[in-house]
Amino acid sequence: MATQSVDQLVSTLEDQVEAHISDAVKIFQNLSAEEMLKPATHGGWSIAQCLWHLNSYGDYYLPKIKSGLIKNYPANPYFKSTWLGSYFTRIMQPGPQIKKFKAFKNHVPAVELDARNVVAEFIQQQEQLLSYLKLARQTDMNRVRIPISIMSWIKLKLGDVFQFIIAHDERHLQQAKRNLTPN
């Protein structure tokens, strides 16, 4: 695991989150509830279900990130990912050889959702994530440890958690975009 500049890492992650906010505002926020709730043609989740799934992870991770940032460890200009953090991020990243995973029970969305509220919550959570990234520049992302949602006894460094969450968001935003019907 290579050591990387916190400024460079956070800037890259901020750019990704800003792109996610932009997509949500420009694309998803302007869709009708019917378009948002339409099941995927391949039998997968609707757009609203993809976003709800991401919101469920935000509900778990954002308060934990906030608690970690409050510890106020002195800033460290470098971050070194752990092998486990790198592994989780790598398997979550979208790509041509994407591996499918079954969602954990408490992260499986219902079929009927309030699509407008789901999109609004997604945008709010992404803005919160962006604000936490800005704060992360002023802490030691190597020292802050966050328990993962599937096994709370496993804790990842804050920098690994940011990378994992944002890769996971990108993965499901791409899934949601595949549900868009061409005009």
Secondary structure as UniProt FT lines:
FT   STRAND          3..5
FT   HELIX           6..26
FT   HELIX           28..30
FT   HELIX           33..37
FT   TURN            41..42
FT   HELIX           47..70
FT   STRAND          78..80
FT   HELIX           83..92
FT   TURN            96..97
FT   HELIX           105..107
FT   HELIX           115..136
FT   TURN            137..138
FT   TURN            141..143
FT   STRAND          145..147
FT   TURN            152..153
FT   STRAND          155..157
FT   HELIX           158..177
FT   TURN            178..179
//
